[in-house]
């Protein structure tokens, strides 16, 4: 069964923000932590793995609140996310807990099999089930509907 590409985006958002109980393993050439600001910077061949999700980028910045809760993530430079048969790529990705958004910019593309969705900017609100793709283009296989009429 093929999922429409927009459902892939919701799966991406869920994996990024909803898999809190899975451990997060981040590897990078350089890590910088500033306790005063609650910011952790990862640079150089960054790879973050959480469950079935893998995020690769040049730089990843994680923002934490005073209590230690993750509040924001910013990935930039060759951002690529892969999980279970699909891939999302962009120049930048930003997740904001308070706004409930995940935003992909700088040539964002989501691919699964022959389905491909791209735009100038892709923003989604996984909790609200809302997606906006600016300047959308791509190839999606729509679900086939059985349109045959049956005689009474």
Secondary structure, 3 states (H helix, E strand, C coil): CCCCHHHHHHHHHHHHHHCCCCCEEEECCEEEEECCCCEEEEEEEEEEEECCEEEEEEEEEEEECCCCCEEEEEEEEEEEEEECCEEEEEEEEEEECCCCEEEEEEEEEEEECCEEEEEEEEEEECCCCEEEEECCEEECCCCCCCCCCCCC
